[in-house]
Amino acid sequence: MLAALLAAAAVAAAPRVAVPPAAAQSQPAPEIDVAVSDRTARALGVAAGDEIDIAPTAAGPWRRVRIAQLYHPLLYPTEVADRDADVRLHLTDLQALTGSGDEVDSIVVRLRDPSRASRVASDLTAMGVGVHAYTSADLARRNSSSFEVVARFHRAIGAVAVLAGSVFLMTIMTLRGEEMRREVGMMRLMGVGTRTVAATVLLVAAAVATAGSLAGAGLAYALSFAINAYYRRLFETDIVFSRVTWGLVLDAGALSVVLGVAAGALTAWRLLRRRPLDQMGR
């Protein structure tokens, strides 16, 4: 299986120059077929069946190759802004081009059972053949330091947004409480108990918080859709740049309701500590 993977394809990350197909008609047909990513093909202005010259360095040696097919690569987040040409060759062709046989920078092994990744990586490392195997999760942790900084920055922004939302919600409930001042005074003069009045205020606060959380979730989905549409088109990739999960929506909604009830409780306390006639403006 490993030999099949090695012989299947390899990536030549070297300078490449496109040659117009018309210029290649006087030269013999190339014996090497390559695969070119669709993004590279658009950048070079070539298509399947065209011929280009490739070389390991700008000084050569140059080889004429035929584009056998175009493919859509699965990019990692660290490769999104990478504009280097992406050309894949068979391993034997790559070795002949670079003049370095039996040399491999990295080997990717895909397992049928991903749950055995850690065990397989440990076994390959323990073989003592001069390689160190990593799982995809290990590589993500080793190469995601910059993304961890961004994640912490986003968490800080989220905390500030929650605090600002709490202040905004408290302000809304305070204003709403002032508007309900006369109604609360009337209810108390009619003999309505303080518990009923407090429950009414809390119900209004919970309703306001729930409506706000639903509106916020709708706005988050709309912004997430716009962000993904823009950056996917900009970087020509299928990577998801923004994601709103149900867990996040539920957590935000629960926190909003808790903060709303807390604001309602404070408003109810401020209303009920005043006499009914004072609330009526008498």
Backbone as numpy.savetxt, mean C-alpha at the origin, in Angstrom:
# Nx Ny Nz CAx CAy CAz Cx Cy Cz
13.88 -29.38 -9.60 13.05 -28.18 -9.60 13.91 -26.93 -9.60
14.98 -26.95 -8.80 15.87 -25.79 -8.72 16.57 -25.56 -10.04
17.00 -26.65 -10.69 17.65 -26.50 -11.99 16.68 -25.92 -13.02
15.41 -26.33 -12.93 14.43 -25.79 -13.87 14.22 -24.31 -13.66
14.23 -23.89 -12.41 14.08 -22.47 -12.13 15.26 -21.68 -12.64
16.46 -22.25 -12.47 17.66 -21.56 -12.95 17.65 -21.43 -14.46
17.21 -22.46 -15.15 17.22 -22.44 -16.60 16.07 -21.67 -17.19
15.07 -21.37 -16.37 13.87 -20.73 -16.91 14.15 -19.32 -17.38
14.66 -18.46 -16.49 14.90 -17.07 -16.87 15.79 -16.42 -15.86
16.46 -15.35 -16.29 17.28 -14.54 -15.39 17.15 -13.10 -15.82
17.44 -12.18 -14.93 17.27 -10.77 -15.21 18.63 -10.15 -15.47
18.77 -9.45 -16.57 20.00 -8.75 -16.89 19.79 -7.27 -16.64
20.25 -6.77 -15.50 20.08 -5.37 -15.15 21.27 -4.58 -15.66
21.37 -4.42 -16.94 22.51 -3.76 -17.58 22.00 -2.71 -18.54
22.87 -1.76 -18.93 22.46 -0.73 -19.89 22.01 -1.37 -21.20
20.96 -0.82 -21.80 20.44 -1.35 -23.05 20.08 -0.19 -23.97
20.25 -0.39 -25.25 19.91 0.63 -26.24 19.01 -0.01 -27.27
17.89 0.63 -27.56 16.95 0.09 -28.55 17.44 0.42 -29.95
17.26 -0.52 -30.86 17.62 -0.33 -32.26 16.35 -0.42 -33.08
16.05 0.54 -33.93 14.84 0.46 -34.77 14.86 -0.80 -35.61
13.73 -1.44 -35.80 13.69 -2.69 -36.58 14.25 -2.53 -37.98
14.05 -1.38 -38.61 14.53 -1.20 -39.98 16.04 -1.26 -40.06
16.73 -0.84 -39.00 18.18 -0.84 -39.01 18.75 -2.24 -38.86
17.91 -3.18 -38.46 18.41 -4.53 -38.21 18.22 -5.45 -39.41
17.62 -4.96 -40.49 17.32 -5.85 -41.60 18.59 -6.33 -42.31
19.65 -5.53 -42.29 20.87 -5.92 -42.99 21.75 -6.84 -42.18
21.38 -7.11 -40.93 22.18 -7.96 -40.07 21.53 -9.33 -39.97
22.33 -10.36 -39.63 21.75 -11.70 -39.51 20.72 -11.75 -38.38
19.78 -12.65 -38.52 18.73 -12.78 -37.51 19.34 -13.20 -36.19
18.93 -12.59 -35.11 19.49 -12.93 -33.80 19.09 -14.33 -33.36
19.96 -14.95 -32.59 19.70 -16.30 -32.08 19.18 -16.29 -30.65
19.11 -15.12 -30.04 18.69 -15.02 -28.66 17.31 -14.37 -28.59
16.39 -15.01 -27.90 15.07 -14.46 -27.65 15.02 -13.98 -26.19
14.42 -12.81 -25.98 14.32 -12.25 -24.64 12.87 -11.86 -24.37
12.58 -11.64 -23.11 11.28 -11.12 -22.69 11.50 -9.73 -22.11
10.67 -8.79 -22.49 10.79 -7.40 -22.05 9.51 -7.00 -21.33
9.66 -6.28 -20.22 8.48 -5.84 -19.48 7.70 -4.82 -20.31
6.41 -4.77 -20.10 5.57 -3.85 -20.87 5.95 -2.40 -20.62
6.37 -2.08 -19.41 6.77 -0.70 -19.12 8.05 -0.34 -19.86
9.00 -1.27 -19.92 10.23 -1.02 -20.68 9.93 -0.90 -22.17
9.02 -1.73 -22.68 8.68 -1.68 -24.09 8.07 -0.33 -24.46
7.21 0.20 -23.59 6.63 1.51 -23.88 7.70 2.60 -23.84
8.64 2.49 -22.89 9.69 3.50 -22.79 10.61 3.48 -24.00
10.90 2.28 -24.55 11.80 2.16 -25.70 11.07 2.27 -27.03
9.74 2.18 -26.99 8.99 2.24 -28.23 9.12 1.01 -29.09
9.18 -0.17 -28.46 9.32 -1.42 -29.19 8.14 -2.32 -28.87
8.04 -3.41 -29.62 6.96 -4.37 -29.42 7.51 -5.77 -29.65
6.68 -6.76 -29.38 7.09 -8.14 -29.58 7.43 -8.37 -31.05
8.57 -9.03 -31.30 9.04 -9.27 -32.65 10.11 -8.30 -33.09
10.26 -7.17 -32.40 11.32 -6.21 -32.75 12.67 -6.73 -32.27
13.72 -6.12 -32.77 15.08 -6.48 -32.38 15.76 -5.29 -31.71
16.52 -5.58 -30.68 17.26 -4.55 -29.95 18.66 -5.06 -29.66
19.55 -4.15 -29.31 20.91 -4.51 -28.90 21.01 -4.37 -27.39
21.62 -5.36 -26.74 21.83 -5.31 -25.31 23.29 -5.60 -25.00
23.74 -5.13 -23.83 25.13 -5.33 -23.41 25.20 -5.25 -21.90
26.17 -5.96 -21.29 26.31 -5.89 -19.82 26.79 -4.53 -19.35
27.52 -3.79 -20.19 27.99 -2.45 -19.86 27.86 -1.58 -21.11
28.01 -0.27 -20.92 27.89 0.64 -22.06 29.01 0.42 -23.08
30.13 -0.16 -22.63 31.25 -0.40 -23.54 31.09 -1.68 -24.35
30.05 -2.44 -24.09 29.84 -3.68 -24.83 30.27 -4.90 -24.02
30.32 -6.05 -24.64 30.00 -6.33 -26.05 28.49 -6.35 -26.29
28.09 -5.80 -27.46 26.69 -5.71 -27.78 26.23 -6.95 -28.54
25.02 -7.37 -28.23 24.43 -8.54 -28.89 23.04 -8.17 -29.39
22.74 -8.59 -30.61 21.42 -8.38 -31.17 20.48 -9.48 -30.67
19.34 -9.09 -30.13 18.37 -10.05 -29.59 17.00 -9.72 -30.15
16.14 -10.72 -30.12 14.76 -10.56 -30.57 13.82 -10.56 -29.36
12.87 -9.65 -29.35 11.87 -9.60 -28.28 10.82 -10.65 -28.58
10.87 -11.74 -27.82 9.94 -12.84 -28.05 8.57 -12.56 -27.46
8.53 -11.87 -26.31 7.26 -11.59 -25.68 7.39 -10.43 -24.72
6.26 -9.83 -24.40 6.18 -8.79 -23.39 5.48 -9.37 -22.17
5.87 -8.95 -21.00 5.25 -9.45 -19.77 5.01 -8.30 -18.82
4.11 -8.54 -17.90 3.77 -7.53 -16.89 4.38 -7.97 -15.56
5.46 -7.34 -15.11 6.13 -7.81 -13.90 5.36 -7.44 -12.63
5.56 -8.24 -11.60 5.02 -7.94 -10.27 6.09 -7.17 -9.50
5.87 -5.88 -9.35 6.87 -5.02 -8.73 6.72 -5.01 -7.22
7.85 -4.90 -6.53 7.86 -4.68 -5.09 7.78 -3.19 -4.84
7.34 -2.77 -3.65 7.25 -1.33 -3.37 8.56 -0.58 -3.58
9.70 -1.24 -3.32 10.99 -0.56 -3.50 11.34 -0.38 -4.97
10.61 -1.05 -5.87 10.92 -0.97 -7.29 9.95 -0.09 -8.08
9.01 0.53 -7.37 7.97 1.29 -8.05 8.57 2.44 -8.85
9.49 3.18 -8.24 10.08 4.35 -8.91 11.29 3.99 -9.76
11.62 2.71 -9.86 12.78 2.28 -10.64 12.43 2.32 -12.13
13.17 3.13 -12.88 12.91 3.29 -14.31 13.93 2.55 -15.16
14.74 1.66 -14.58 15.70 0.90 -15.37 14.97 -0.07 -16.30
15.60 -0.34 -17.44 15.02 -1.30 -18.38 15.02 -2.70 -17.76
13.98 -3.44 -18.02 13.81 -4.78 -17.46 13.73 -5.78 -18.60
14.81 -6.55 -18.80 14.88 -7.55 -19.86 15.25 -8.89 -19.23
14.56 -9.93 -19.59 14.82 -11.26 -19.05 15.35 -12.18 -20.16
16.42 -12.91 -19.80 17.05 -13.85 -20.72 17.09 -15.22 -20.08
17.24 -16.24 -20.91 17.54 -17.57 -20.39 18.93 -17.53 -19.74
19.12 -18.35 -18.74 20.36 -18.29 -17.97 21.59 -18.53 -18.85
21.51 -19.45 -19.78 22.67 -19.72 -20.66 22.98 -18.50 -21.53
21.95 -17.83 -22.02 22.18 -16.63 -22.83 22.77 -15.51 -21.99
22.33 -15.39 -20.75 22.87 -14.35 -19.88 24.33 -14.61 -19.57
24.68 -15.86 -19.32 26.08 -16.20 -19.05 26.96 -15.93 -20.27
26.45 -16.23 -21.45 27.22 -15.96 -22.66 27.39 -14.47 -22.89
26.38 -13.68 -22.54 26.44 -12.24 -22.73 27.44 -11.60 -21.78
27.40 -12.00 -20.53 28.26 -11.37 -19.52 29.63 -12.03 -19.43
29.78 -13.23 -19.99 31.06 -13.92 -19.92 31.40 -14.45 -18.55
30.40 -14.65 -17.73 30.62 -15.16 -16.38 29.74 -16.38 -16.17
30.34 -17.54 -16.31 29.58 -18.76 -16.13 29.54 -19.22 -14.69
28.50 -19.96 -14.39 28.33 -20.55 -13.06 28.36 -19.49 -11.96
27.80 -18.33 -12.21 27.71 -17.27 -11.21 26.26 -16.78 -11.15
25.70 -16.77 -9.93 24.33 -16.34 -9.73 24.28 -15.39 -8.55
23.63 -14.25 -8.72 23.49 -13.30 -7.61 22.42 -13.74 -6.63
21.30 -14.19 -7.15 20.21 -14.61 -6.28 19.35 -15.63 -7.00
18.73 -16.50 -6.24 17.84 -17.52 -6.76 16.52 -17.42 -6.00
15.43 -17.38 -6.73 14.10 -17.31 -6.12 13.45 -18.68 -6.25
13.05 -19.26 -5.15 12.39 -20.56 -5.12 10.97 -20.37 -4.62
10.00 -20.80 -5.42 8.60 -20.69 -5.02 8.12 -22.07 -4.55
7.59 -22.12 -3.34 7.17 -23.38 -2.73 5.68 -23.62 -2.97
5.33 -24.88 -3.12 3.92 -25.22 -3.21 3.22 -25.05 -1.87
3.97 -25.23 -0.79 3.42 -25.05 0.56 4.17 -23.89 1.22
3.67 -22.66 1.16 4.39 -21.51 1.72 4.62 -21.61 3.22
3.83 -22.43 3.93 4.01 -22.53 5.38 5.34 -23.19 5.75
6.00 -23.86 4.80 7.28 -24.52 5.05 8.46 -23.62 4.69
8.21 -22.34 4.42 9.27 -21.45 3.95 10.42 -21.34 4.94
10.11 -21.16 6.22 11.17 -21.02 7.22 12.01 -22.29 7.33
11.37 -23.45 7.29 12.09 -24.72 7.38 12.99 -24.92 6.16
12.47 -24.63 4.98 13.27 -24.80 3.76 14.45 -23.83 3.75
14.23 -22.58 4.18 15.32 -21.60 4.23 16.41 -22.06 5.20
16.01 -22.60 6.34 17.00 -23.09 7.31 17.78 -24.27 6.74
17.09 -25.18 6.05 17.77 -26.35 5.46 18.76 -25.93 4.37
18.38 -24.97 3.54 19.27 -24.52 2.47 20.50 -23.83 3.05
20.31 -23.04 4.09 21.45 -22.36 4.72 22.38 -23.36 5.39
21.80 -24.40 5.99 22.60 -25.39 6.70 23.36 -26.32 5.76
23.07 -26.30 4.47 23.78 -27.17 3.52 25.24 -26.78 3.37
25.58 -25.53 3.70 26.97 -25.10 3.65 27.54 -25.00 2.26
26.75 -24.55 1.30 27.23 -24.43 -0.08 27.54 -22.97 -0.42
27.67 -22.13 0.59 28.01 -20.73 0.35 26.84 -19.82 0.07
25.64 -20.24 0.40 24.46 -19.40 0.20 23.75 -19.22 1.53
23.01 -18.13 1.63 22.18 -17.89 2.80 20.76 -17.66 2.31
19.85 -18.48 2.76 18.47 -18.42 2.29 17.62 -17.58 3.23
16.74 -16.79 2.64 15.81 -15.95 3.40 14.39 -16.21 2.90
13.46 -16.12 3.80 12.06 -16.15 3.37 11.67 -14.75 2.89
10.56 -14.67 2.18 10.10 -13.36 1.70 9.79 -12.43 2.86
9.30 -13.00 3.97 9.02 -12.16 5.15 10.32 -11.61 5.74
11.37 -12.45 5.77 12.67 -11.99 6.27 13.22 -10.86 5.41
13.14 -11.00 4.10 13.63 -9.96 3.20 12.83 -8.67 3.36
11.52 -8.81 3.57 10.69 -7.62 3.77 11.11 -6.87 5.02
11.41 -7.62 6.10 11.84 -6.96 7.34 13.22 -6.33 7.18
14.11 -6.97 6.43 15.47 -6.44 6.26 15.49 -5.20 5.37
14.54 -5.12 4.42 14.58 -4.03 3.45 13.47 -3.01 3.64
12.78 -3.06 4.78 11.63 -2.17 4.96 11.87 -1.11 6.02
13.13 -0.76 6.28 13.39 0.26 7.30 12.76 1.60 6.93
12.88 1.97 5.65 12.28 3.24 5.23 10.77 3.19 5.32
10.17 2.03 5.01 8.72 1.91 5.11 8.27 1.93 6.57
9.10 1.43 7.48 8.75 1.49 8.90 8.74 2.93 9.38
9.66 3.74 8.89 9.66 5.16 9.24 8.37 5.82 8.75
7.99 5.50 7.50 6.76 6.05 6.96 5.55 5.58 7.78
5.55 4.30 8.18 4.44 3.77 8.98 4.33 4.50 10.32
5.47 4.75 10.96 5.43 5.49 12.22 4.93 6.92 12.01
5.35 7.51 10.91 4.90 8.86 10.60 3.39 8.87 10.40
2.87 7.85 9.73 1.42 7.77 9.51 0.68 7.54 10.83
1.27 6.73 11.72 0.63 6.53 13.02 0.58 7.83 13.81
1.65 8.62 13.72 1.65 9.91 14.41 0.59 10.84 13.83
0.47 10.84 12.50 -0.57 11.66 11.87 -1.95 11.18 12.30
-2.13 9.85 12.40 -3.41 9.31 12.83 -3.75 9.72 14.25
-2.75 9.71 15.14 -3.00 10.12 16.53 -3.40 11.59 16.60
-2.70 12.43 15.83 -3.05 13.86 15.80 -4.45 14.05 15.24
-4.80 13.28 14.19 -6.13 13.39 13.60 -7.21 12.98 14.59
-6.95 11.92 15.38 -7.93 11.49 16.38 -8.12 12.56 17.45
-7.01 13.16 17.90 -7.12 14.22 18.91 -7.88 15.42 18.35
-7.56 15.79 17.10 -8.27 16.91 16.50 -9.76 16.59 16.32
-10.06 15.35 15.93 -11.45 14.94 15.80 -12.18 14.95 17.13
-11.46 14.58 18.20 -12.08 14.60 19.52 -12.44 16.03 19.93
-11.53 16.95 19.68 -11.81 18.36 20.00 -12.98 18.87 19.17
-12.99 18.50 17.87 -14.08 18.93 17.00 -15.42 18.36 17.46
-15.42 17.07 17.84 -16.63 16.44 18.31 -17.11 17.07 19.62
-16.16 17.37 20.51 -16.53 18.03 21.77 -17.14 19.40 21.49
-16.60 20.12 20.53 -17.14 21.44 20.19 -18.55 21.32 19.63
-18.76 20.34 18.76 -20.10 20.14 18.20 -21.11 19.83 19.29
-20.73 18.94 20.21 -21.66 18.56 21.28 -21.91 19.73 22.23
-20.91 20.56 22.46 -21.11 21.74 23.31 -22.11 22.70 22.67
-21.95 22.93 21.35 -22.89 23.79 20.65 -24.28 23.17 20.62
-24.33 21.87 20.41 -25.62 21.18 20.40 -26.27 21.24 21.78
-25.44 21.15 22.82 -25.97 21.25 24.18 -26.57 22.62 24.46
-25.93 23.66 23.96 -26.48 25.00 24.14 -27.80 25.15 23.39
-27.89 24.50 22.20 -29.15 24.56 21.46 -30.26 23.79 22.18
-29.89 22.73 22.91 -30.88 21.91 23.63 -31.18 22.45 25.02
-30.59 23.58 25.36 -30.74 24.09 26.72 -32.21 24.33 27.07
-32.93 25.00 26.20 -34.34 25.28 26.47 -35.17 24.00 26.47
-34.88 23.08 25.53 -35.64 21.82 25.50 -35.42 21.01 26.78
-34.18 20.97 27.26 -33.89 20.23 28.49 -34.59 20.88 29.67
-34.57 22.22 29.72 -35.26 22.91 30.80 -36.76 22.63 30.78
-37.35 22.60 29.57 -38.77 22.30 29.45 -39.07 20.88 29.90
-38.23 19.94 29.52 -38.44 18.55 29.92 -38.36 18.40 31.44
-37.44 19.09 32.04 -37.29 18.97 33.50 -38.46 19.63 34.21
-38.99 20.76 33.69 -40.16 21.39 34.31 -41.41 20.54 34.16
-41.44 19.70 33.10 -42.57 18.80 32.90 -42.46 17.55 33.75
-41.38 17.42 34.48 -41.24 16.28 35.38 -40.44 15.13 34.84
-39.82 15.32 33.70 -38.98 14.25 33.14 -37.74 14.09 34.01
-37.41 12.88 34.35 -36.28 12.61 35.24 -34.93 12.95 34.61
-33.97 13.18 35.49 -32.62 13.53 35.00 -31.98 12.38 34.23
-32.28 11.13 34.62 -31.71 10.00 33.89 -32.22 9.95 32.45
-33.52 10.24 32.30 -34.08 10.25 30.95 -33.47 11.37 30.11
-33.30 12.54 30.72 -32.70 13.66 30.01 -31.25 13.31 29.62
-30.51 12.75 30.56 -29.12 12.38 30.28 -29.05 11.33 29.19
-29.97 10.34 29.21 -29.98 9.31 28.18 -30.29 9.90 26.81
-31.17 10.89 26.77 -31.50 11.55 25.50 -30.29 12.26 24.92
-29.57 12.99 25.79 -28.38 13.70 25.34 -27.32 12.71 24.84
-27.15 11.60 25.57 -26.18 10.59 25.16 -26.58 9.95 23.83
-27.88 9.74 23.63 -28.35 9.16 22.38 -28.08 10.10 21.20
-28.30 11.39 21.43 -28.01 12.37 20.38 -26.52 12.38 20.06
-25.68 12.33 21.10 -24.23 12.33 20.90 -23.79 11.09 20.13
-24.35 9.92 20.48 -23.99 8.69 19.78 -24.42 8.75 18.32
-25.61 9.34 18.07 -26.08 9.45 16.69 -25.18 10.38 15.87
-24.77 11.50 16.47 -23.88 12.42 15.77 -22.54 11.74 15.47
-21.99 11.02 16.46 -20.71 10.34 16.26 -20.82 9.25 15.20
-21.93 8.50 15.19 -22.10 7.45 14.19 -22.22 8.04 12.78
-23.00 9.12 12.66 -23.11 9.76 11.35 -21.76 10.30 10.87
-21.01 10.86 11.81 -19.69 11.37 11.45 -18.74 10.26 11.02
-18.79 9.12 11.72 -17.91 8.01 11.36 -18.29 7.43 10.00
-19.58 7.35 9.69 -20.01 6.85 8.38 -19.56 7.80 7.27
-19.73 9.11 7.52 -19.26 10.08 6.52 -17.76 10.01 6.34
-17.03 9.83 7.45 -15.58 9.71 7.36 -15.14 8.46 6.61
-15.84 7.34 6.83 -15.51 6.11 6.12 -15.75 6.27 4.62
-16.87 6.91 4.25 -17.13 7.15 2.84 -16.08 8.04 2.20
-15.67 9.08 2.93 -14.62 9.96 2.40 -13.29 9.22 2.28
-12.99 8.35 3.26 -11.74 7.58 3.20 -11.72 6.65 1.99
-12.84 5.97 1.71 -12.90 5.09 0.54 -12.74 5.88 -0.75
-13.36 7.06 -0.83 -13.25 7.88 -2.03 -11.81 8.36 -2.24
-11.17 8.83 -1.17 -9.79 9.29 -1.28 -8.85 8.14 -1.61
-9.08 6.97 -1.00 -8.24 5.81 -1.27 -8.35 5.40 -2.73
-9.55 5.41 -3.27 -9.74 5.07 -4.68 -9.01 6.06 -5.58
-9.10 7.36 -5.26 -8.45 8.38 -6.08 -6.93 8.25 -6.00
-6.40 7.98 -4.80 -4.95 7.84 -4.63 -4.43 6.65 -5.43
-5.10 5.51 -5.32 -4.66 4.32 -6.06 -4.75 4.54 -7.56
-5.83 5.17 -8.02 -5.98 5.40 -9.46 -4.87 6.30 -9.99
-4.52 7.34 -9.24 -3.51 8.29 -9.70 -2.12 7.67 -9.71
-1.72 7.05 -8.58 -0.35 6.55 -8.48 -0.14 5.27 -9.28
-1.16 4.46 -9.45 -1.00 3.29 -10.31 -0.77 3.71 -11.76
-1.46 4.75 -12.17 -1.25 5.26 -13.53 0.11 5.94 -13.64
0.51 6.66 -12.59 1.78 7.38 -12.63 2.96 6.42 -12.71
2.96 5.35 -11.88 4.08 4.42 -11.82 3.87 3.16 -12.66
2.69 3.05 -13.32 2.40 1.91 -14.18 2.60 0.60 -13.41
1.88 0.46 -12.33 2.00 -0.71 -11.48 0.65 -1.09 -10.91
0.54 -2.31 -10.39 -0.69 -2.78 -9.76 -0.61 -2.72 -8.24
0.44 -2.12 -7.70 0.61 -2.04 -6.25 -0.49 -1.19 -5.65
-1.00 -1.60 -4.50 -2.03 -0.84 -3.78 -1.32 0.16 -2.88
-1.52 1.45 -3.13 -0.86 2.49 -2.36 -1.68 2.89 -1.14
-2.96 2.74 -1.21 -3.84 3.11 -0.09 -4.90 2.04 0.06
-5.14 1.63 1.30 -6.12 0.56 1.53 -6.92 0.90 2.79
-8.23 0.83 2.67 -9.13 1.02 3.80 -9.76 -0.33 4.10
-9.43 -0.92 5.23 -9.93 -2.25 5.59 -11.14 -2.13 6.50
-11.91 -3.22 6.54 -13.07 -3.23 7.42 -12.65 -3.13 8.89
-11.52 -3.74 9.23 -11.04 -3.62 10.60 -10.75 -2.19 10.97
-10.13 -1.45 10.04 -9.84 -0.05 10.30 -11.12 0.76 10.43
-12.10 0.48 9.58 -13.37 1.21 9.65 -14.08 0.93 10.98
-14.10 -0.34 11.39 -14.76 -0.69 12.64 -14.05 -0.07 13.84
-12.72 -0.10 13.84 -11.97 0.52 14.94 -12.23 2.02 15.02
-12.20 2.68 13.85 -12.44 4.12 13.83 -13.87 4.43 14.25
-14.83 3.62 13.79 -16.22 3.85 14.18 -16.45 3.65 15.66
-15.84 2.58 16.22 -15.99 2.33 17.66 -15.37 3.46 18.48
-14.19 3.90 18.06 -13.55 5.01 18.78 -14.37 6.28 18.67
-14.96 6.52 17.51 -15.79 7.71 17.33 -17.01 7.67 18.24
-17.66 6.52 18.33 -18.84 6.40 19.19 -18.46 6.59 20.65
-17.34 6.00 21.08 -16.89 6.15 22.47 -16.62 7.62 22.79
-15.91 8.29 21.88 -15.62 9.71 22.10 -16.91 10.53 22.07
-17.85 10.16 21.18 -19.12 10.88 21.12 -19.93 10.73 22.40
-19.97 9.51 22.94 -20.69 9.28 24.20 -20.02 10.04 25.35
-18.68 10.05 25.34 -17.97 10.81 26.38 -18.29 12.30 26.27
-18.30 12.82 25.04 -18.66 14.24 24.86 -20.10 14.48 25.26
-21.00 13.53 24.94 -22.39 13.67 25.34 -22.56 13.64 26.85
-21.79 12.79 27.52 -21.86 12.73 28.99 -21.43 14.06 29.61
-20.37 14.64 29.07 -19.92 15.94 29.59 -20.97 17.02 29.33
-21.57 16.98 28.14 -22.62 17.97 27.83 -23.82 17.79 28.75
-24.23 16.53 28.96 -25.37 16.27 29.85 -25.07 16.75 31.26
-23.87 16.54 31.73 -23.48 17.00 33.08 -23.56 18.53 33.16
-23.11 19.22 32.13 -23.16 20.68 32.13 -24.60 21.19 32.08
-25.47 20.47 31.36 -26.86 20.90 31.29 -27.62 20.64 32.59
-27.40 19.49 33.19 -28.17 19.09 34.37 -27.71 19.76 35.65
-26.53 20.35 35.63 -26.06 21.02 36.85 -26.68 22.43 36.98
-27.42 22.87 35.95 -28.09 24.15 36.01 -29.57 23.94 36.34
-30.19 24.95 36.96 -31.60 24.85 37.31 -32.46 24.97 36.05
-33.65 24.34 36.07 -34.52 24.39 34.89 -34.90 25.80 34.47
-35.17 26.69 35.45 -35.55 28.05 35.10 -34.38 28.79 34.46
-33.17 28.51 34.91 -32.01 29.14 34.27 -31.85 28.66 32.83
-32.16 27.38 32.61 -32.09 26.87 31.25 -33.14 27.47 30.34
-34.27 27.87 30.92 -35.34 28.50 30.16 -35.09 29.99 29.94
-34.03 30.52 30.55 -33.72 31.92 30.42 -34.50 32.80 31.37
-35.02 32.21 32.44 -35.76 32.97 33.43 -34.94 33.22 34.68
